[in-house]
């Protein structure tokens, strides 16, 4: 009888211990599950924050890009031909190169003056010239023969770059520019500013700012 009781007590203890073990295992499993859920939520939260940050950075980059384009004097922004009827000048710009032309200069028929150069950034939407050359085109049918023959002679102040049946084209040397303008360069004569800040070229005006051409700012409007 005593042996049987001992066996019963032993079985009861074993069952109790098994129950406690199952309870502990369940508790551990529950804790592990809670920890996994918390980790998943933390990962999702961090992922959302990361993608939100990427979105904000993307939007910020776009606005910075637009702002930079609107304010920096990229030559492509003024590609085409701009005209000012007051002084009869047309400004044609392509890439980094530009040409300013005045036909019938100072009322002389058949006399065209050309200024050619390259652009450099001068500030916010400001275009300054560099390496500016000064040329003259004479239409032989409108200029007297004696004048053409006189200019065809060699000179230290200009060189002939084209001479055919229709035109005579010359380019002034540094000595010629100094004699004509009393300075070695005329780069600062061509100081343009583009206004206002907009993406639509037809709504913009290109202002020439130099007293050599006018004491007032000369507006050039886009024509083509």
C-alpha positions as CSV (number, residue, x, y, z in Angstrom):
1,X,0.0,0.0,0.0
2,X,2.7,2.4,0.9
3,X,4.5,1.6,-2.4
4,X,1.3,2.3,-4.3
5,X,0.8,5.6,-2.5
6,X,4.4,6.6,-3.3
7,X,3.9,5.8,-6.9
8,X,0.7,7.8,-7.0
9,X,2.4,10.8,-5.4
10,X,5.3,10.5,-7.8
11,X,3.0,10.5,-10.8
12,X,1.1,13.4,-9.4
13,X,4.4,15.4,-9.0
14,X,5.5,14.5,-12.5
15,X,2.1,15.7,-13.9
16,X,2.4,18.9,-11.8
17,X,6.0,19.5,-13.1
18,X,4.9,18.8,-16.7
19,X,2.1,21.3,-16.2
20,X,4.4,23.9,-14.9
21,X,6.9,23.3,-17.8
22,X,4.1,23.7,-20.3
23,X,3.0,26.9,-18.6
24,X,6.5,28.2,-18.7
25,X,6.9,27.2,-22.3
26,X,3.6,28.9,-23.2
27,X,4.7,32.0,-21.4
28,X,8.1,32.1,-23.2
29,X,6.3,31.5,-26.5
30,X,3.9,34.3,-25.8
31,X,6.8,36.6,-24.8
32,X,8.7,35.7,-28.0
33,X,5.6,36.4,-30.1
34,X,5.1,39.8,-28.5
35,X,8.8,40.6,-29.0
36,X,8.5,39.6,-32.7
37,X,5.4,41.7,-33.1
38,X,7.1,44.7,-31.5
39,X,10.2,44.2,-33.8
40,X,7.9,44.0,-36.9
41,X,6.1,47.2,-35.8
42,X,9.5,48.9,-35.2
43,X,10.8,47.8,-38.7
44,X,7.6,49.1,-40.3
45,X,7.8,52.4,-38.5
46,X,11.4,52.8,-39.5
47,X,10.6,51.9,-43.1
48,X,7.8,54.4,-43.3
49,X,10.0,57.1,-41.8
50,X,12.8,56.2,-44.4
51,X,10.4,56.4,-47.4
52,X,8.9,59.6,-46.0
53,X,12.4,61.1,-45.7
54,X,13.2,60.0,-49.3
55,X,10.0,61.7,-50.5
56,X,10.8,64.9,-48.7
57,X,14.4,64.9,-50.1
58,X,13.0,64.2,-53.6
59,X,10.6,67.1,-53.4
60,X,13.3,69.4,-52.0
61,X,15.7,68.4,-54.8
62,X,13.0,69.2,-57.4
63,X,12.4,72.7,-55.9
64,X,16.1,73.4,-55.6
65,X,16.5,72.3,-59.3
66,X,13.7,74.6,-60.4
67,X,15.1,77.5,-58.3
68,X,18.6,77.0,-59.7
69,X,17.3,76.9,-63.3
70,X,15.2,80.1,-62.8
71,X,18.0,82.1,-61.3
72,X,21.3,80.8,-62.9
73,X,22.1,82.4,-66.3
74,X,22.2,79.2,-68.4
75,X,22.8,80.3,-72.0
76,X,20.1,77.8,-73.2
77,X,17.5,80.0,-71.5
78,X,18.1,82.8,-74.0
79,X,18.6,80.8,-77.2
80,X,17.1,82.4,-80.2
81,X,16.7,86.0,-81.5
82,X,15.9,89.0,-79.3
83,X,15.2,92.5,-80.8
84,X,15.2,96.1,-79.7
85,X,13.6,98.5,-82.3
86,X,14.9,101.6,-80.5
87,X,18.6,101.1,-81.6
88,X,17.7,98.6,-84.4
89,X,19.7,95.8,-82.8
90,X,19.0,92.1,-83.0
91,X,20.7,89.7,-80.6
92,X,21.0,86.1,-81.7
93,X,22.3,83.6,-79.2
94,X,23.0,79.9,-79.7
95,X,24.6,77.8,-77.0
96,X,27.4,79.8,-75.5
97,X,27.8,82.1,-78.5
98,X,26.0,85.3,-79.4
99,X,25.9,87.9,-82.2
100,X,24.5,91.4,-82.0
101,X,23.7,93.1,-85.3
102,X,22.8,96.6,-86.2
103,X,21.9,97.1,-89.9
104,X,22.2,100.5,-91.7
105,X,24.4,101.6,-88.8
106,X,24.1,105.4,-88.0
107,X,21.7,105.7,-91.0
108,X,24.3,104.5,-93.6
109,X,22.6,102.2,-96.0
110,X,24.4,98.9,-96.6
111,X,26.6,99.4,-93.5
112,X,26.1,96.7,-90.9
113,X,28.0,96.4,-87.6
114,X,28.4,93.0,-85.8
115,X,29.5,92.3,-82.3
116,X,30.3,88.6,-81.6
117,X,31.3,86.9,-78.4
118,X,30.8,84.2,-75.8
119,X,28.6,84.3,-72.7
120,X,29.8,84.1,-69.1
121,X,27.7,84.1,-65.9
122,X,27.5,87.6,-64.4
123,X,25.1,87.0,-61.5
124,X,21.5,86.1,-61.0
125,X,20.0,85.8,-64.5
126,X,22.8,88.1,-65.7
127,X,24.7,87.5,-68.8
128,X,28.1,89.1,-69.5
129,X,30.2,89.0,-72.6
130,X,33.7,87.8,-73.2
131,X,36.0,87.5,-76.2
132,X,33.9,90.1,-78.0
133,X,34.9,90.8,-81.6
134,X,33.8,93.8,-83.7
135,X,33.1,93.3,-87.4
136,X,31.6,95.4,-90.2
137,X,29.8,94.2,-93.3
138,X,29.6,96.5,-96.3
139,X,27.1,95.7,-99.1
140,X,29.0,96.6,-102.3
141,X,25.8,97.5,-104.2
142,X,25.0,100.2,-101.6
143,X,28.4,101.5,-100.8
144,X,30.4,103.6,-103.2
145,X,33.2,101.9,-105.1
146,X,35.8,104.3,-103.9
147,X,34.9,103.6,-100.3
148,X,35.1,99.8,-100.9
149,X,38.5,100.1,-102.6
150,X,39.8,102.2,-99.8
151,X,38.8,99.6,-97.2
152,X,40.2,96.8,-99.2
153,X,43.7,98.1,-98.7
154,X,45.7,96.5,-95.9
155,X,45.4,98.2,-92.5
156,X,46.7,97.6,-89.0
157,X,43.3,98.3,-87.4
158,X,41.3,95.6,-89.2
159,X,41.6,92.5,-91.3
160,X,39.5,91.3,-94.2
161,X,37.6,88.1,-93.4
162,X,35.3,88.0,-96.5
163,X,35.4,89.7,-99.8
164,X,33.2,88.6,-102.7
165,X,30.9,90.0,-105.3
166,X,28.3,91.1,-102.8
167,X,29.9,92.0,-99.5
168,X,33.2,93.1,-97.9
169,X,33.5,92.0,-94.3
170,X,36.2,93.1,-91.9
171,X,37.1,92.5,-88.3
172,X,38.8,95.0,-86.1
173,X,42.1,94.2,-84.4
174,X,42.9,95.1,-80.9
175,X,44.5,98.3,-82.2
176,X,41.4,99.0,-84.2
177,X,39.1,98.5,-81.2
178,X,41.3,100.8,-79.1
179,X,41.1,103.4,-81.8
180,X,37.3,103.2,-82.2
181,X,36.3,102.8,-78.6
182,X,39.4,104.1,-76.8
183,X,39.7,100.8,-74.9
184,X,41.2,97.4,-75.5
185,X,38.0,95.4,-75.0
186,X,34.3,96.1,-75.3
187,X,33.1,93.1,-73.3
188,X,31.5,95.2,-70.6
189,X,29.3,97.0,-73.3
190,X,27.2,93.8,-73.3
191,X,25.8,93.3,-69.9
192,X,22.3,91.7,-70.1
193,X,19.8,90.7,-67.4
194,X,16.8,88.4,-67.9
195,X,13.6,89.3,-66.2
196,X,11.3,88.2,-64.6
197,X,11.7,84.7,-63.1
198,X,9.5,82.5,-65.3
199,X,9.8,79.4,-67.4
200,X,8.0,81.1,-70.4
201,X,10.4,82.9,-72.6
202,X,7.8,84.9,-74.4
203,X,6.9,86.6,-71.1
204,X,10.5,87.6,-70.4
205,X,12.5,90.6,-71.3
206,X,16.3,90.7,-71.9
207,X,17.7,94.1,-70.8
208,X,20.9,95.6,-72.2
209,X,22.5,97.7,-69.5
210,X,25.3,100.0,-70.7
211,X,25.4,103.8,-71.3
212,X,27.3,103.3,-74.6
213,X,24.1,102.3,-76.3
214,X,21.6,104.2,-74.1
215,X,21.5,105.9,-70.6
216,X,18.3,103.8,-70.0
217,X,18.0,100.1,-69.9
218,X,17.2,98.8,-73.4
219,X,14.5,96.0,-73.5
220,X,15.0,93.1,-75.9
221,X,12.0,90.9,-76.6
222,X,12.1,87.4,-77.9
223,X,11.1,87.1,-81.5
224,X,12.1,83.6,-82.6
